[in-house]
Each structure stands twice: as C-alpha cells, then as structure tokens.
Amino acid sequence: MRAVRPHESLHAPAIGACVEYEQSARPNGQIRRGRPDVLRADEMLDYFDVLADLHRSRRPTTYLEIGVFRGDALRLASEDAVCVGVDPEPVLEPGNGGHCHIEAMTSDAFFASPRPRELFGDRPIDMVFIDGMHLFEYALRDFNNAEALSTSESIILVHDCLPRDAVTASRERTTDHWTGDVWKLVLCLLDCRPNLDLSIIDVPPSGLCVIRRLDPSDNTLRDAYNAIVEKYRPLGFEAWEARSADVLQRTTNNPEAKSWSRRKEFVALRDRLAESEAESAALRDRLAKAETMRERLARSETRTRELEAQLRLVSASTSWRLTAPLRRVGASVRRRGA
Ligand SMILES: C[S@@+](CC[C@H](N)C(=O)[O-])C[C@H]1O[C@@H](n2cnc3c(N)ncnc32)[C@H](O)[C@@H]1O
C-alpha cells in the first residue's frame, strides 16, 4: 500500500455526508461482512451490505473506489482483487487500507495521470464505486472516465443517487447529511444513454445506483459534456420530483433492486416475527403462572370443603351437644369477668 497523505484540512462537503451517516448508522465504525440474508433483525440494510454482496457475488478482480473517506467501503473488496481508492484527502490511518492502493489525489487528476494504467495494467476495471465529490458534473466526469476503463461486463455503482429532500439534494451544502445533485446523473443517463441498464437500490442513507451494459466506446456523454452540464446543472429539486416516480418505476424493476427490496421485506418480517415470538413467550409465562394459581385455588377450595365437613361432623356429635351448657356457662363467666 502506498503512503497516505496527511489530512489536516478535510474535504468538507463530501466528508460531512460521511460523518453524519457513519455516526447514525455505524456507531462503532464496524463493517459487517456477514451475508445480508442472515443479518440479525435489528441490523439495518444499507449500501455497505449491497456493496459487500456485489463483491461476493461478482468477485471483481479489479476494483476502483472514488472517494474513500475512512475506507469502510474500500475494505469490503476482496483480498484477491487489485483494489484502488482515490481521494484527495483520505481519512485513513496509514496501513488501514489493507491491500488497497490509496491514491491521494482528485479523481480527475487520477484519470489524467498514468496511475490507472500503472495500477491496473491492461486489465479493464470490473467494478467502480463513485462516491467522491457530490456534484453532478464531477459524478458525470467520474462516470465517463470509469466507463472508458470498463467492459460491457463491468458495473459502475453511484452512491447518493436517490435524493431525500430539496435541502440535502441541492448543490450548496447546508446540512450534515448532504447528497448534493448526484441524482442528476441518473436523469442524464436515462435521457442520453438509454441502452445502459440502470437499477436504483433504495438503501440507506440515499440509495445506490447500479449501472450495467456499459459501452466504453460510446462517446455520447464525453462529446456533449459541456452542453449536458449546461442543461442539467441548473435543474432544481422539482425536476427530480417531476420524474422520480417514472425513474423509480423504470429502475427498480431490475432483478437486483427487487432482490434488495425483498431482503428489506425479509428483515422487516423477521423483526415482526421476533416481536410476536417475544409476546407469545410473555403470554405463555403469564398463562403458566395463572395455571399455578388455578391449581392452588382448587387445592384451597378442596381444603375449605374438607374443613366445613369436619366442622359439621363435630357440631353434629353427641359429645358436642352434651357439653353445650358448659360452654354457655363459660361464656357468661367470661362476659362478667370482662
Ligand atoms: C462520501 S465520502 C466516501 C465514503 C466512502 N466511499 C465509503 O463508503 O466509506 C466522500 C469522499 O470523497 C472525497 N472527495 C471529494 N472530492 C473528491 C474528488 N474530486 N475526487 C475523489 N474524491 C473526492 C472526500 O475527500 C471524501 O473522503
């Protein structure tokens, strides 16, 4: 692993987004590697789970991550893969990137440099995760540059493509959690590259877009870059609102997105099942206690009846009746004494 540049000043916008999510979703900074379908019901499914699953199922031999931050997603890459993380200010302790190469520069500088070729050689990049600067034109350039180094079998993943509200999805960052206007890349790809296969997986915190059927020889976006930026950059959140239903309908039909929504359903159901089992156990416990009480009541009632019968026997006996005058005298003596 190459040396990591010290990072006294952090890249505010993108890092802020990470910090907010990390603190809420991964309090210990731990990354799970377990299979999503055996997750405990109280664990949330998020983009790390989707990434881990893709690493496991696709086994990319070459992996590039743009925007590394603490390296949490980067560490999901298999040890067998040539793994490269690019970030101008990675928040990664030296030695904490595992087997991955950390390139401390912007993605534009990386793609313009000989580093991709030096690191990957002639091999195409099997899987790319775009999670660097959260502005449309940066994400577009990252996509263009990544696709040029891919094959039709590769996949490109884009983080933060499912905006949650106008404030966190705007170009100006005013909140901790900030997705920026990366969502415009989805609209742009649907409009300009209809042959791409897009799938949006609705996982916290702000979705993951999986792009397949790449074509490194397609120059549509590269040739029209300026016009595209001019068209999409000024769009406001209302542009997303106007098209989101259509976008989601078209992109969540993909088997992968479906499979993930099934998993969410699975975890939610397992959660409810666990709650229901706990309630049944508590009720069984109360019922067992009630049954013990019922048995004690039955025993007590039997004893009461036996005592009543014994009392009746004693009252009906000759000796009790013959000694009645004595008891009356005794009682009157006690009254006088009192
Ligand atoms: C959201 S964080 C990345 C989180 C990481 N991918 C993960 O899931 O654990 C965004 C990172 O992008 C980096 N970044 C900002 N501008 C960049 C650029 N032009 N090129 C590459 N990375 C950039 C920031 O320094 C920050 O660490």
The ligand as an ORCA input file, in Angstrom:
! r2SCAN-3c Opt
* xyz 0 1
  C     -18.853     10.103      0.987
  S     -17.143     10.072      1.296
  C     -16.653      8.490      0.710
  C     -17.143      7.340      1.560
  C     -16.636      6.000      1.166
  N     -16.837      5.742     -0.235
  C     -17.364      4.936      1.974
  O     -18.441      4.497      1.577
  O     -16.846      4.538      3.036
  C     -16.587     11.157      0.048
  C     -15.088     11.286     -0.119
  O     -14.878     11.864     -1.392
  C     -13.685     12.584     -1.345
  N     -13.633     13.512     -2.483
  C     -14.033     14.793     -2.544
  N     -13.763     15.292     -3.758
  C     -13.181     14.309     -4.469
  C     -12.670     14.221     -5.780
  N     -12.702     15.271     -6.631
  N     -12.119     13.045     -6.185
  C     -12.099     11.984     -5.345
  N     -12.566     12.008     -4.091
  C     -13.094     13.170     -3.656
  C     -13.733     13.259      0.010
  O     -12.429     13.604      0.433
  C     -14.406     12.199      0.876
  O     -13.459     11.473      1.630
*
